[in-house]
Amino acid sequence: CAPPDVVVWPQAVGQVQELAALCHRCRVPMVPFGTGTGLEGGVNAVQGGVCFDLSRMDAIADLSLEDFSVTVEPGVTRKALNKHLRGTGLWFPV
């Protein structure tokens, strides 16, 4: 396990943009973290850096029943999305 040097919890897209720009300028690695459901080891900070914990960005922004699409923030879980979809006839499977 290689933990990051710092963890930040942005709560809006603008904050993510500002933090990403700062990391880019300072040549600091960025490690995104959504909901922690992945098994691929993507949050392993092998070169240190800043972990962007996006779990607090959990809004469901838009749902279009006509074209079966939904716009979500990166912290939305499958269970939360399915709870939101309940009653529409739609669901998001694994």
C-alpha positions, -999 to 999 in steps of 0.1 A, spaced: 0 0 0 13 34 -10 -7 62 7 -9 97 -8 9 126 9 -23 146 12 -61 139 9 -85 166 -1 -123 165 -1 -136 189 -28 -174 194 -29 -178 212 -62 -164 210 -97 -147 244 -94 -128 232 -64 -116 201 -83 -105 224 -112 -85 247 -89 -68 218 -71 -60 200 -103 -45 232 -118 -24 237 -87 -11 201 -88 -4 204 -125 16 237 -119 36 221 -91 40 187 -109 24 168 -81 6 135 -89 -32 134 -85 -50 103 -74 -88 103 -78 -110 84 -54 -147 81 -61 -166 57 -39 -141 30 -32 -158 2 -51 -130 -5 -76 -108 -35 -73 -80 -24 -97 -58 -5 -72 -63 29 -89 -60 47 -56 -25 34 -48 -3 65 -47 29 49 -58 45 83 -62 28 101 -34 8 131 -43 -27 144 -36 -57 121 -33 -89 138 -45 -116 121 -24 -147 128 -45 -171 108 -23 -188 140 -11 -197 150 -46 -228 128 -47 -254 147 -65 -276 134 -93 -278 163 -117 -300 152 -145 -322 123 -155 -336 119 -190 -361 90 -192 -364 96 -230 -328 86 -238 -321 65 -207 -293 88 -195 -284 103 -162 -257 128 -152 -241 122 -118 -212 134 -98 -183 109 -92 -194 101 -56 -228 87 -65 -230 50 -57 -249 24 -76 -273 19 -47 -280 57 -44 -286 59 -82 -310 30 -81 -329 46 -51 -332 77 -72 -344 57 -102 -370 37 -82 -404 43 -97 -392 52 -132 -389 17 -145 -352 20 -149 -323 6 -129 -285 6 -131 -272 -30 -128 -237 -41 -119 
